[in-house]
Amino acid sequence: MPDPVKSIPLLSKATAVSTGRTITEAPKQKTFDAVVQGTGAVTATVVFEGSNNGFAGNVGTLLATLNLSGTTSAADGIYHDAPWSAVRARVTAISGAGAVVDAAMGV
C-alpha cells in the first residue's frame, strides 16, 4: 500500500496580497493546491515559486499560477515533478467579501 500523502501548509487564512512561509528541502514529486472562500463572488490568484538560493533578493522561479474564481469558494491544484531546495506560495490578488486563501503542498 502506498504511503499516505502529507499536507504541508504554505499559506493559512491569507486575506490580502502576501507571501506564505518557505519550505526547504521540498521533495522532487509534489502537488500544490489552493482554495479561496468567502461570501458571494470570490477570486484569488496564487503563485507557487521555487528557489535553489533561498529566495535571494526575495525572487523565486515561477512554478505555477492558480486563478481561483467562484461563488463562496473555488479550488485548484497541480502536480510538479522537479527538485527545488525551497518552495513557497504567494497571493498576488484577492477579492470578495470575507475572502480568505489557504494553500498547501502535498508530499
Number of C-alpha atoms within 10 A of each C-alpha: 3 4 6 8 11 11 15 13 20 22 23 13 13 18 18 15 15 15 17 19 14 19 18 15 12 18 16 13 12 18 16 25 21 27 23 31 25 19 12 13 16 22 24 28 20 28 21 25 20 25 21 15 12 17 17 9 7 7 12 18 13 13 17 17 18 19 20 21 21 16 14 17 19 19 18 16 17 14 13 14 10 12 16 19 16 19 27 26 30 21 24 15 16 22 18 20 13 13 22 22 27 21 28 22 25 16 16
